[in-house]
Amino acid sequence: QIPNLFQREEIESLTQAFKSGSSLKSISKLAMDTIYYKFREEVKKNLRVVICMDPTNSVFRKRIRRYSSLISSCSIDWYSSWDTDALQVIAKNQLSSFASLDIQIPLGIIVEVCVQIYQSMLQIFQSFSDQMRRQAFITTSNFFEFLNLLQSNLQRKRTEKGNLIKRLTNGQEKLKEVYQMVQQLQANYEQIMPILEKTSLEMEKLMVVLSEKRKEADATKEMVKYEEAIAVEEAKEAQQLTEGAELQLAEALPALASATKALNKISRKDVTEIRSFTTPPPGMVAVLETLYILLGKKIRSNMKKEDLWIEAKAMLNESHFIQKLLDFDLENIKEESILKLRPYIQDPSFTPANVERTSVACKSLCIWVRAVEHYYWVSKAVEPRKKRLEEANVTLKATLLKLEERRAKLIQVEEKIASLSEQYQVAEEKKNGLMANVSESQIKLNRARKLIGGLGGENVRWEQQIHQLQSSWSTLLGDTILSSAAIVFCGPVSAEYRQQMMNQWQKSLRKCHVSFSDPFSLVSSTGIPVQIRSWHLSGLPYDAHSLENAIIAMEGKRWPLMIDPQGQANKWIRNMERENKLSVVSYSNPEFIRILENCIHFGTPVLLEGVEQDLDPILDPLLSRQIFKVDGHSVVRLGEKVVPYNEKFRLYITSVHLNPHFPPEICTKINLIDFRITKEGLEDQLLHIVVKTEKEELEKQTHSLTESITLNKKELQEIEERIVAMLDNAEGDILEDEVLIDTLAASKRTSLEIWSRLIQNERTQQEIKKAREKYQPSAHRASFLYFCVADLALVDHMYQFSLQWFIQLFIQCIVSLPCDPEDDFDIRVQKINQEFATVLFQNVSRCLFQKHKLLFSLLLSTCILR
């Protein structure tokens, strides 16, 4: 029991929880201490502690000696390497998703290959440790990582290749559609042109007829206009005559209207009153006589007044007498009757006032008689005017009739013109439609020619690329197995052992009949050319070993720990991540934890340099990728703090130790990479140095060309991907999308310009390369001399010569060597070689023990003679 492990409050909460969760009914009656005692006993009974320790480490022996209870109180169980059956079960379980990938090779064969690769690695790593005296551990966690990486890489590559094939095929289909459209448009163009010519001729004929009809209509309009003017004048004259007559008649009409009004006032009673007279007065007799005369009744000369009165009463007795007077035809009064009325009218006593004395009704009749007589004479005075009016009306009617005929003819002509105009408009619309169709066809043909002219060469390249991609399906699985195994297992070993591993893996693949690319290269299988060129510009050496190291560091699932005694990886990482705000830290930096927290939070890269043979335990959660979610956000525990984790965060670790001994528990958390410089990489650097020292302009031009080629190829790749993507995303008739056609054409023009620049730059680069190769012997020998000097550390660990010191000595030697203008390149290179060998021997000999100087002389001599 550990004393004072819990506070009093914690003990109370524990016992309370234990009491509530216990199945014993009597426990609630026990004292608190008794319950706590039972809690401790329950913990003792169920607690299991498992301690895992590495037996290969000296720490294990020290702890056994210091803590004897590890032996006396523990059950020791030794775990050896997993056998083949266990590995196969694990691999089969991990790779179970391969069934959904439609892979032709059975899963059992893939599992067998993976197991063979892992088991071969155990032997190779043991051989590497024995021969090179450098520790490298491989555990089952590496096997798990290999399987997971194989699975993710295969899915990703299959998806990428499938999508690329689909997009390229779609691009080809679009171009085929364009070719077919061109044929259809050409046929349509040839079919429309005769119709267009025929329609044009028809329109010309219609235009001639329409022009004639319009002239006829214009002439008819002029005649109608002229006759309308005549009719207006005649109508004016008739109107004037009518108005004059009406004006004269207006003199009699008021009296006539007054008389008519008076007649309307005569009632039947008034008529009866007149009839009631036995002997009528003279005024009444005169009124009745005048009515007899106007109504056309004859008065006999021998007629007595009594007889006249009797007939007058009979006339008055008629039922419609007053209505007959009201309906009297004023226009057809006989002159004879008016002449007979004259004596009466001229009689001074025949006035309404005098007649009114005898009878009121006779007064109204007297007024009517006089009004009719007056109207007759006024109407007779107007008669000539009426005759002229009738003649004028007849003339006007004839003129209007003639005018209507002209107008009818004009309407016919205008209808004919309208019909012709409609025909012409239909023909014109047809012609415009045909011309629009021809214009659209011409535009589409031009766009199609532009598209075909720009992408015709791309079609051939796409066909080749599709063929290559389809042929690579058969080797995809094998290449992915080799590349995934190389990323997981090849990091800690040298180039020779990597090649040995690759040969062993390829042998296993051939044995299991799994196809792969032969020859296989991790760089060609996994590397991206544009990215590799950018790495070289950032300072990565050009040799294959360094390229493989870079791919392993960037593609691995664990953070890379690079063994970098010469600082090559450090320089490359600094330059590559400079734009991403790289933070460089070390354990000696007091702000190490704060900087690391900020970088994890904001997703900026970190370079942890100068690590020893152990890593700070605070990094364990970060190295193990122990990322968890809090409130939906990714976090990682760093010490006692929980830090928000940004997916863009990257961690790089470098060590300057030549042969660090990292324990297995660290090797399982990091991706250990041997970034020691190789002879080829050093030779390239020394060639760069000697050319820069001797021909600075040449080296500047080389760097500039390399940078230009890298940028051009990157831009070219982006343009090609954009062309394929635009064609893939195009919908409907591609020839109607002018923006797309112009963009594709512009992209292709830019692509051709870049290709032209690339060809010129690469041609120039080859010329520069030939000029640089003249200094190759100096760089070649100097690289051998460096490794000769570096091998002195095997004689005595005190003999440590840095690469920076070696390069600085090499530069000083070249600068101090006088340059003779008469010397050619070969003589100059020989002088550099001789001078540097002498300077190197002198500087190194001063640092050696006397007993080792002769050995160094022998090593240097054999190196030079090699």
QUITA-V498147 format. One line per field, one symbol per residue. ss: DSSP state (H for helix, E for strand, - for the rest). burial: + if it has 9 or more other C-alpha atoms within 8 Angstrom, else -. A space follows every 10 residues. Layout:
ss = ???
burial = ???
This chain:
ss = -------HHH HHHHHHHHHH H---HHHHH- -HHHHHHHHH HHHHHH---- -------HHH HHHHHH--HH HH-------- ---HHHHHHH HHHH-HHHHH H-----HHHH HHHHHHHHHH HHHHHHHHHH HH-------H HHHHHHHHHH HHHHHHHHHH HHHHHHHHHH HHHHHHHHHH HHHHHHHHHH HHHHHHHHHH HHHHHHHHHH HHHHHHHHHH HHHHHHHHHH HHHHHHHHHH HHHHHHHHHH HHHHHHHHHH HHHHH--HHH HHHHH----- -HHHHHHHHH HHHH------ ----HHHHHH HHHHHH---- HHHHHH---H HH--HHHHHH HHHHHH---- -HHHHHHH-H HHHHHHHHHH HHHHHHHHHH HHHHHHHHHH HHHHHHHHHH HHHHHHHHHH HHHHHHHHHH HHHHHHHHHH HHHHHHHHHH HHHHHHHHHH HHHHHHHHHH HHHHHHHHHH H-HHHHHHHH HHHHHHHHH- ----HHHHHH HHHHHHHHHH H--------- -HHHHH--HH HHHHHHH--- ---HHHHHHH HHHHH---EE EEE----HHH HHHHHH-HHH --EEE----- -HHHHHHHHH HH---EEE-- ------HHHH HHH---EEEE --EEEEEE-- EEEE------ EEEEE----- ---HHHH--E EEEE----HH HHHHHHHHHH HHHH-HHHHH HHHHHHHHHH HHHHHHHHHH HHHHHHHHH- ---HHH-HHH HHHHHHHHHH HHHHHHHHHH HHHHHHHHHH HHHHHHHHHH HHHHHHHHHH -HHHH----- --HHHHHHHH HHHHHH---- ----HHHHHH HHHHHHHHHH HHHHH----H HHHHHHHHHH HHHHH-
burial = ---------- ++-++--++- ------+--- ----++--+- ---------- ---------+ +--+------ +--------- ------++-- ++-++--+-- ------+-++ ++++++++-+ ++-++--++- ---+++-+-- -++-++++++ +-+++----- +---+-++++ ++-++--++- -+--++-++- -++--+--++ -++--++--+ --++-++--+ +-++--++-+ +--++-++-- ++-++--++- +++-++--++ -++--+---+ +--++----- --++++++-+ ++++------ -------++- -++--+---- ++-------- --+---++-+ +--++----+ ++-+++-+++ ++++++++++ ++++++-++- -+--++-++- -++-++--++ --+--++-++ --++-++--+ +-++--++-+ +--++--+-- +--++-++-+ ++-+++--+- -+---+--+- ----++++++ ++++++++++ +++---++-- ++-+++-+++ ---+++---+ -++-+-+--+ -+++++++++ +++--++++- +++--+--++ ++++++-+++ +++++++--- -++-+++--- -+--+++-++ +-++++++++ +-------++ +++--++--- ---+++++-- -+++++--++ +++++++--+ -+-+-+++++ +++++++-+- ++++++++++ +++--+-+++ -+--++++++ -+++-+--++ --++++++-- ---++----+ +--++-+++- +--++-++-- ++--+--+-- -+-+++-+++ ++++++++++ -++-----+- -----++-++ +-++------ --+----+++ -++-+++-++ +--++--+-- --+--++-++ --++--
